[in-house]
Amino acid sequence: MNLILLGPPGAGKGTQAVLLSGALKIPHISTGDIFRSNIKQQTELGKKVSDILASGGLVPDDLTCEIVKDRLQQDDCRNGFIMDGFPRTLPQAEMFEEMLKARNQKIDTVINITVDDDVIVKRMSGRRMCSCGKVYHITGNPPKQEGICDACGSALYIRDDDREETVLRRLKTYHDQTSPLIDFYSKRGLIIEVDGDKDIESTFRDIMAALGRQPDGV
């Protein structure tokens, strides 16, 4: 099964992608995670995209598509994938469609997680990250000990692109460049709308039900 998760920044795409990856046994591919990993390691790619991400902008389409193409060639993608944060523009969507066609693949479903802008701002400003990849929220999904990761004990931090001023810029970018993808995939009959203004478990159950699957352990 090949899935795309759409929705504004902070809609919960990453959290739901992790749950779906475990339930469906297919990899969660986050272009944002790939970029942040390269920034942390100070690779050539990281240097190129660090300023763009920090300002809430979008990485150039050709560079992003090249990263995705390379990732899809890895063995764990043989039975499907969950794209989180890609495509983000119409050109990316068109390039992705051609990329998959060349591999005799296609997108099965596009899950659009809907959340109002004011909810997004409150949600993202409370988000806390860990270097191990775990994501928390000070009210919605807090760690057992404030400021400390449950999984590895590291100190949590706020990403620069989760700060309120950057969130507002990211939302404008989303509405300008990413929202048109809803129409693009709707015309192909691939869109499933899911209300993201619920708790994590309820949203996950709604997504699994829309996919015709029964969630286990949630």
Backbone bond lengths (Angstrom), bond angles and torsions (degrees), N, CA, C in turn:
res aa  C-N    CA-C-N  psi(-1)  N-CA   C-N-CA  omega(-1)  CA-C   N-CA-C  phi
1 M - - - 1.466 - - 1.524 109.58 -
2 N 1.327 116.60 128.69 1.454 122.40 179.17 1.529 109.39 -109.79
3 L 1.340 116.39 115.73 1.459 121.69 -174.65 1.521 111.75 -119.27
4 I 1.331 115.16 150.00 1.458 122.45 169.45 1.519 107.23 -121.83
5 L 1.333 117.19 134.88 1.466 121.71 172.82 1.521 108.81 -104.60
6 L 1.325 116.46 120.59 1.453 122.50 175.12 1.518 109.52 -108.77
7 G 1.328 115.63 163.00 1.460 120.92 178.23 1.514 108.94 145.57
8 P 1.318 117.77 159.03 1.463 120.90 -179.04 1.519 111.86 -64.94
9 P 1.333 117.15 162.29 1.463 119.60 175.20 1.518 109.15 -58.51
10 G 1.334 116.15 133.56 1.458 120.12 -179.39 1.515 114.30 88.64
11 A 1.340 117.71 4.00 1.468 120.47 -179.60 1.520 112.04 -74.63
12 G 1.326 117.08 -13.37 1.462 120.45 -179.78 1.515 113.59 102.70
13 K 1.330 116.30 16.66 1.469 119.76 -178.77 1.520 112.31 -58.80
14 G 1.339 116.91 -44.77 1.456 120.16 -178.22 1.516 112.61 -63.91
15 T 1.333 116.25 -44.42 1.464 121.18 179.35 1.526 110.83 -61.98
16 Q 1.334 116.19 -46.30 1.459 120.07 -179.26 1.528 111.06 -68.40
17 A 1.322 117.07 -34.76 1.472 120.23 179.48 1.525 111.06 -63.13
18 V 1.337 116.89 -39.36 1.467 120.76 178.02 1.530 110.57 -63.03
19 L 1.340 116.43 -44.94 1.462 120.55 179.05 1.533 110.84 -64.19
20 L 1.324 116.59 -43.60 1.462 120.98 179.93 1.522 111.27 -65.57
21 S 1.327 116.29 -37.53 1.462 120.32 178.75 1.517 110.70 -60.62
22 G 1.333 116.30 -43.22 1.458 120.04 178.93 1.517 112.67 -67.93
23 A 1.330 116.25 -38.83 1.467 120.57 -177.40 1.530 112.39 -74.41
24 L 1.326 116.33 -38.27 1.472 120.54 -175.04 1.525 113.42 -96.89
25 K 1.344 116.67 -8.19 1.468 122.24 178.64 1.526 112.14 61.56
26 I 1.325 115.95 41.25 1.463 121.70 174.24 1.530 107.88 -131.80
27 P 1.336 118.74 152.81 1.460 120.94 -173.67 1.521 114.30 -72.54
28 H 1.309 114.73 146.29 1.467 123.44 173.38 1.523 106.56 -92.71
29 I 1.323 116.29 118.76 1.461 121.10 -178.92 1.526 108.98 -111.65
30 S 1.312 116.51 112.77 1.462 122.63 179.59 1.521 109.34 -114.36
31 T 1.324 116.45 113.36 1.467 119.09 177.99 1.527 110.01 -63.94
32 G 1.344 116.38 -34.12 1.459 119.24 177.59 1.507 111.97 -61.22
33 D 1.342 117.27 -42.70 1.464 121.01 178.21 1.524 110.99 -64.02
34 I 1.336 116.18 -40.00 1.462 120.50 178.84 1.523 109.99 -61.88
35 F 1.325 116.51 -45.34 1.465 120.58 179.74 1.529 111.24 -64.08
36 R 1.351 116.79 -45.63 1.468 119.67 -177.81 1.529 111.58 -64.60
37 S 1.333 116.08 -36.02 1.462 119.97 177.56 1.521 110.47 -62.77
38 N 1.331 116.37 -41.27 1.461 120.55 179.22 1.528 111.76 -69.29
39 I 1.338 116.31 -34.83 1.461 119.46 176.66 1.525 110.03 -64.39
40 K 1.331 116.34 -44.87 1.459 120.74 -179.74 1.523 111.83 -61.55
41 Q 1.350 115.74 -38.74 1.461 120.66 -179.42 1.526 112.50 -84.06
42 Q 1.339 115.69 -2.24 1.475 122.51 179.00 1.526 112.23 55.40
43 T 1.330 115.33 42.73 1.466 120.20 175.96 1.526 109.15 -77.09
44 E 1.328 115.91 174.52 1.456 120.39 178.37 1.527 110.60 -61.77
45 L 1.347 115.98 -41.19 1.460 120.24 177.10 1.524 110.55 -63.00
46 G 1.329 115.93 -42.36 1.455 120.34 180.00 1.514 112.77 -59.13
47 K 1.321 116.33 -41.25 1.468 120.73 179.07 1.531 110.63 -64.78
48 K 1.327 116.44 -35.54 1.468 120.54 -178.15 1.521 112.44 -68.10
49 V 1.347 115.40 -38.60 1.475 118.08 -170.98 1.526 114.66 -100.62
50 S 1.337 118.77 -10.89 1.468 120.38 -173.37 1.531 112.67 -59.39
51 D 1.316 116.96 -46.93 1.464 120.19 -178.82 1.526 111.40 -66.38
52 I 1.339 115.91 -36.20 1.466 120.56 -178.99 1.520 110.29 -65.65
53 L 1.337 117.42 -48.41 1.460 121.59 -178.19 1.527 111.49 -66.07
54 A 1.320 117.17 -39.93 1.461 121.18 -178.02 1.521 111.69 -62.73
55 S 1.342 117.34 -29.23 1.461 121.64 -179.20 1.519 112.58 -91.75
56 G 1.347 116.91 -0.14 1.451 120.67 179.38 1.515 114.17 84.39
57 G 1.334 117.56 11.22 1.461 121.87 -179.70 1.516 112.57 -84.61
58 L 1.334 115.70 -175.39 1.456 122.19 -179.55 1.526 110.57 -112.85
59 V 1.324 115.63 139.48 1.462 121.28 176.12 1.530 107.95 -68.86
60 P 1.348 118.71 142.89 1.472 121.33 -179.31 1.520 112.75 -51.47
61 D 1.340 115.54 141.84 1.459 121.54 -174.18 1.525 113.54 -57.09
62 D 1.330 116.87 -44.48 1.471 119.08 -175.58 1.522 111.56 -65.05
63 L 1.332 116.62 -38.17 1.462 120.78 179.10 1.529 110.60 -67.82
64 T 1.329 116.51 -44.11 1.462 120.85 179.21 1.524 110.96 -62.27
65 C 1.333 117.26 -44.60 1.466 121.29 -178.78 1.526 111.68 -64.52
66 E 1.313 116.72 -34.85 1.462 120.11 178.20 1.523 110.95 -65.48
67 I 1.325 116.29 -39.81 1.462 121.96 177.41 1.530 110.23 -62.76
68 V 1.333 116.44 -44.66 1.465 121.34 -179.47 1.527 110.84 -65.18
69 K 1.307 116.66 -43.85 1.465 121.32 179.70 1.519 111.05 -57.88
70 D 1.314 116.33 -43.62 1.460 121.62 178.67 1.529 110.74 -63.85
71 R 1.341 116.45 -41.54 1.472 120.43 -178.67 1.527 111.93 -65.93
72 L 1.320 117.71 -38.54 1.465 121.07 -177.33 1.528 112.98 -69.49
73 Q 1.323 116.86 -14.89 1.465 120.36 179.45 1.524 112.25 -81.07
74 Q 1.327 116.75 -7.69 1.462 119.92 -179.30 1.537 110.49 -77.75
75 D 1.322 115.59 151.43 1.465 122.36 -170.87 1.526 114.23 -58.82
76 D 1.338 117.80 -32.54 1.464 118.77 -174.78 1.530 113.19 -70.88
77 C 1.329 117.36 -7.14 1.464 121.01 179.86 1.530 112.96 -93.65
78 R 1.321 117.17 4.52 1.464 120.28 -176.21 1.525 112.97 -60.45
79 N 1.331 117.23 -35.81 1.460 120.58 -175.83 1.529 113.25 -100.62
80 G 1.324 116.11 8.19 1.455 119.44 178.43 1.513 112.32 131.14
81 F 1.340 115.17 -179.26 1.468 120.57 -177.79 1.520 109.26 -161.91
82 I 1.325 114.73 163.65 1.465 122.44 174.11 1.520 107.19 -122.85
83 M 1.331 117.52 111.92 1.460 121.55 -179.94 1.525 109.40 -88.21
84 D 1.318 116.16 125.82 1.466 123.39 -179.46 1.530 107.95 -124.27
85 G 1.334 116.23 111.16 1.457 119.95 -179.48 1.511 113.79 92.89
86 F 1.312 117.34 7.76 1.462 122.63 177.66 1.522 108.50 -152.03
87 P 1.337 118.12 137.63 1.475 127.81 -5.15 1.524 112.24 -75.64
88 R 1.334 114.89 158.07 1.467 120.23 179.84 1.525 112.29 -117.90
89 T 1.318 117.89 -9.52 1.458 121.71 178.84 1.523 108.67 -136.26
90 L 1.335 116.43 162.01 1.459 120.08 177.37 1.529 112.32 -60.28
91 P 1.343 118.98 -44.54 1.467 117.98 176.48 1.529 113.13 -57.95
92 Q 1.344 117.20 -38.91 1.463 120.41 177.03 1.522 110.30 -63.23
93 A 1.331 117.07 -42.83 1.462 121.35 -179.47 1.527 110.53 -62.23
94 E 1.323 116.43 -41.82 1.466 120.68 -179.87 1.532 110.90 -67.90
95 M 1.333 115.97 -41.91 1.472 119.60 177.81 1.527 110.87 -65.51
96 F 1.335 115.91 -38.92 1.465 120.66 179.54 1.530 110.25 -64.27
97 E 1.327 116.55 -41.54 1.461 121.46 178.78 1.525 110.78 -59.43
98 E 1.335 116.03 -44.16 1.467 120.68 178.83 1.525 111.23 -67.86
99 M 1.338 115.68 -38.21 1.457 121.11 178.71 1.526 110.82 -60.14
100 L 1.330 116.14 -46.96 1.458 120.74 -179.98 1.526 111.33 -67.97
101 K 1.321 116.94 -38.88 1.461 120.84 179.53 1.522 110.37 -59.30
102 A 1.334 116.57 -39.67 1.467 121.26 179.00 1.528 111.39 -65.64
103 R 1.340 116.30 -22.15 1.457 121.69 179.23 1.536 111.57 -99.78
104 N 1.345 116.31 8.79 1.465 122.16 -176.71 1.531 111.32 58.36
105 Q 1.319 115.67 39.12 1.453 122.24 178.52 1.523 109.83 -124.79
106 K 1.331 115.95 168.54 1.459 121.22 176.21 1.527 108.99 -154.30
107 I 1.315 115.87 164.28 1.458 121.16 174.21 1.521 108.60 -80.38
108 D 1.335 116.73 132.85 1.458 121.51 179.01 1.523 111.83 -88.43
109 T 1.324 116.71 -43.61 1.468 120.93 -176.22 1.524 110.31 -149.94
110 V 1.335 115.42 143.25 1.464 121.99 173.51 1.521 107.48 -117.12
111 I 1.326 116.28 115.99 1.469 121.97 -178.38 1.528 108.17 -96.27
112 N 1.324 116.60 115.67 1.459 121.52 179.37 1.522 109.31 -100.52
113 I 1.339 115.80 109.61 1.466 121.48 -179.45 1.526 108.32 -90.07
114 T 1.328 116.69 115.87 1.466 121.36 -173.94 1.528 111.32 -100.14
115 V 1.348 115.28 131.72 1.465 122.44 177.18 1.536 107.61 -148.73
116 D 1.341 117.62 137.53 1.464 121.67 178.65 1.528 111.05 -66.86
117 D 1.343 115.20 152.22 1.462 121.30 -176.70 1.533 112.88 -59.11
118 D 1.345 117.39 -43.11 1.466 119.01 -176.74 1.526 111.46 -64.81
119 V 1.332 115.99 -33.63 1.466 120.62 176.38 1.525 110.00 -67.70
120 I 1.339 115.77 -39.87 1.466 121.07 179.57 1.527 111.47 -59.36
121 V 1.334 116.38 -46.53 1.465 120.60 -177.92 1.535 110.43 -59.78
122 K 1.342 116.85 -46.04 1.468 120.33 179.16 1.523 110.96 -65.29
123 R 1.306 115.42 -39.99 1.466 120.22 -177.18 1.522 111.65 -65.76
124 M 1.340 116.47 -46.38 1.465 119.70 -174.96 1.518 113.06 -73.02
125 S 1.317 116.87 -33.63 1.468 118.91 -179.99 1.521 111.42 -67.41
126 G 1.348 116.82 -18.20 1.462 120.81 177.69 1.516 113.63 -98.55
127 R 1.328 116.42 2.85 1.462 119.36 -176.92 1.530 110.68 -79.90
128 R 1.329 115.54 141.62 1.460 122.00 177.98 1.526 108.79 -130.09
129 M 1.306 115.59 139.41 1.455 121.90 -175.80 1.527 111.06 -113.75
130 C 1.346 114.80 157.88 1.465 120.55 172.17 1.520 108.49 -125.13
131 S 1.306 116.25 149.78 1.466 120.62 180.00 1.523 112.20 -63.59
132 C 1.335 117.73 -17.72 1.470 120.77 179.53 1.527 112.17 -83.15
133 G 1.351 116.24 -7.02 1.458 119.75 177.92 1.521 115.06 107.52
134 K 1.337 117.37 -12.46 1.462 120.54 179.02 1.531 109.79 -70.49
135 V 1.347 115.51 144.37 1.463 121.78 179.89 1.528 109.12 -121.86
136 Y 1.332 116.34 134.67 1.460 121.66 -179.63 1.529 110.05 -127.34
137 H 1.337 115.69 169.76 1.461 121.65 171.55 1.520 107.24 -139.21
138 I 1.324 115.88 138.41 1.469 119.58 -171.93 1.529 112.74 -62.83
139 T 1.359 117.61 -23.65 1.467 119.57 176.80 1.526 112.49 -117.46
140 G 1.343 117.38 -38.86 1.459 120.47 -174.46 1.518 115.17 -81.18
141 N 1.331 116.57 -30.57 1.468 120.59 -177.66 1.524 108.77 -154.17
142 P 1.347 116.95 63.52 1.474 120.17 -173.42 1.519 112.61 -73.73
143 P 1.346 116.29 151.89 1.465 118.92 172.65 1.525 109.57 -71.71
144 K 1.322 116.93 161.66 1.466 120.58 179.87 1.520 111.21 -62.94
145 Q 1.330 115.57 -37.21 1.464 120.77 176.87 1.521 108.01 -116.83
146 E 1.315 117.26 126.07 1.462 121.38 -175.21 1.527 111.79 -54.03
147 G 1.331 115.66 127.39 1.454 121.42 175.53 1.511 115.37 79.89
148 I 1.343 117.22 3.26 1.468 120.95 -176.87 1.533 110.12 -125.31
149 C 1.329 116.58 134.86 1.461 122.04 179.96 1.521 111.16 -70.45
150 D 1.327 116.77 131.90 1.463 121.43 177.84 1.523 111.28 -64.48
151 A 1.338 116.10 -35.37 1.462 120.77 -171.49 1.524 113.46 -77.90
152 C 1.348 116.34 -43.51 1.471 117.65 -173.56 1.519 114.74 -125.40
153 G 1.334 117.50 -6.62 1.457 120.30 177.30 1.514 115.23 81.54
154 S 1.327 117.23 6.46 1.464 120.45 179.51 1.524 110.86 -78.58
155 A 1.331 115.47 159.81 1.464 120.62 177.17 1.526 109.70 -72.97
156 L 1.335 115.85 136.97 1.458 120.87 178.19 1.525 110.02 -83.16
157 Y 1.329 116.35 160.36 1.458 121.00 -178.47 1.530 110.41 -145.00
158 I 1.340 115.61 163.37 1.471 121.88 175.40 1.520 108.22 -100.01
159 R 1.326 116.61 124.83 1.453 119.54 175.98 1.525 109.55 -66.78
160 D 1.330 116.56 147.06 1.465 120.03 177.60 1.518 111.03 -58.30
161 D 1.349 117.52 -35.67 1.460 119.16 -177.24 1.527 112.51 -82.56
162 D 1.350 117.67 5.61 1.466 121.43 172.03 1.529 112.09 -101.49
163 R 1.321 117.21 -4.15 1.463 119.91 178.43 1.534 109.29 -72.99
164 E 1.338 116.46 147.14 1.466 121.03 -167.60 1.520 113.98 -53.78
165 E 1.331 117.43 -44.93 1.463 118.87 -177.75 1.528 112.03 -63.83
166 T 1.341 115.37 -35.10 1.464 119.27 178.34 1.521 110.63 -74.56
167 V 1.340 117.02 -36.48 1.463 120.99 178.00 1.527 110.50 -59.27
168 L 1.319 117.27 -43.29 1.465 120.87 179.70 1.524 110.95 -62.59
169 R 1.322 116.72 -39.65 1.465 119.80 177.09 1.525 110.41 -66.85
170 R 1.337 116.59 -40.54 1.466 120.45 179.78 1.523 111.62 -64.61
171 L 1.330 117.00 -37.32 1.460 120.32 177.97 1.526 111.10 -65.68
172 K 1.328 116.79 -40.18 1.466 119.67 177.07 1.527 110.13 -63.04
173 T 1.332 115.76 -43.43 1.472 120.02 178.17 1.520 110.27 -61.48
174 Y 1.331 116.46 -41.50 1.463 120.71 179.45 1.524 111.01 -60.81
175 H 1.323 116.39 -49.91 1.466 119.57 -177.25 1.533 111.56 -65.09
176 D 1.326 116.35 -34.96 1.468 120.18 -179.38 1.528 112.90 -73.91
177 Q 1.342 116.35 -41.48 1.463 119.45 -168.45 1.524 115.30 -114.38
178 T 1.327 117.76 -28.32 1.468 119.61 -174.68 1.526 112.90 -99.72
179 S 1.330 117.87 -34.98 1.461 119.97 179.66 1.532 113.84 -52.76
180 P 1.348 119.72 -37.39 1.471 119.56 178.75 1.533 113.83 -57.79
181 L 1.328 117.08 -18.71 1.467 119.67 178.26 1.531 111.57 -65.38
182 I 1.334 116.33 -27.44 1.468 119.82 179.18 1.522 109.39 -60.51
183 D 1.326 116.43 -44.60 1.465 120.87 178.29 1.529 110.58 -67.76
184 F 1.328 116.71 -39.88 1.465 122.61 179.93 1.528 110.94 -56.94
185 Y 1.334 116.50 -48.06 1.461 120.37 -177.79 1.530 112.33 -82.41
186 S 1.339 117.12 -25.62 1.465 119.60 175.77 1.522 110.47 -62.82
187 K 1.322 116.49 -40.77 1.467 121.28 179.50 1.525 111.52 -63.41
188 R 1.323 116.32 -22.58 1.465 120.91 178.47 1.529 111.56 -93.87
189 G 1.328 116.24 1.24 1.455 120.76 177.78 1.512 114.20 70.38
190 L 1.347 117.33 28.97 1.458 121.26 -173.49 1.526 114.49 -106.83
191 I 1.329 117.79 -12.67 1.465 121.50 -171.81 1.533 112.99 -79.18
192 I 1.334 114.54 133.76 1.467 122.73 168.07 1.527 106.58 -121.83
193 E 1.341 117.46 123.42 1.460 121.98 179.00 1.523 110.25 -89.62
194 V 1.339 115.71 131.54 1.470 120.96 178.28 1.525 108.54 -131.73
195 D 1.326 116.82 132.54 1.462 122.15 178.41 1.528 109.40 -73.59
196 G 1.336 116.27 115.13 1.458 120.49 -178.92 1.514 114.39 -90.83
197 D 1.338 116.96 0.44 1.459 120.16 -179.58 1.532 110.50 -91.24
198 K 1.329 114.27 51.34 1.459 122.78 177.98 1.518 108.03 -134.87
199 D 1.335 117.31 176.87 1.460 118.76 175.22 1.528 109.27 -71.05
200 I 1.307 116.12 163.76 1.462 122.31 -173.70 1.521 112.44 -57.04
201 E 1.333 116.74 -46.34 1.465 120.77 -176.70 1.526 112.03 -64.81
202 S 1.352 116.90 -40.91 1.462 120.17 -179.01 1.531 110.98 -66.03
203 T 1.323 116.11 -41.42 1.466 119.58 178.54 1.518 110.69 -64.00
204 F 1.327 115.69 -41.15 1.471 119.83 178.72 1.528 110.86 -62.11
205 R 1.321 116.20 -44.24 1.465 119.62 179.36 1.527 111.22 -62.56
206 D 1.326 116.19 -39.48 1.465 120.11 178.43 1.529 111.28 -62.53
207 I 1.340 115.89 -41.52 1.462 119.79 179.29 1.522 110.92 -65.77
208 M 1.320 116.29 -46.37 1.465 119.66 -179.85 1.529 111.12 -62.46
209 A 1.327 117.08 -39.23 1.465 120.37 178.04 1.523 110.30 -63.66
210 A 1.338 116.76 -40.86 1.461 120.85 179.27 1.526 111.33 -64.55
211 L 1.330 115.80 -29.23 1.468 120.99 178.36 1.526 112.07 -85.94
212 G 1.347 115.58 -4.19 1.468 119.41 -179.00 1.512 112.78 75.78
213 R 1.327 116.35 26.63 1.470 122.05 179.98 1.524 110.90 -115.76
214 Q 1.326 115.49 154.53 1.456 121.21 176.95 1.525 108.98 -104.21
215 P 1.346 118.06 117.26 1.471 119.23 179.51 1.507 112.43 -67.98
216 D 1.329 116.44 145.60 1.455 122.16 176.70 1.514 109.41 -114.72
217 G 1.323 116.69 135.52 1.451 120.97 171.58 1.504 115.75 77.69
218 V 1.367 117.94 8.82 1.467 119.92 177.73 1.512 108.55 -126.86
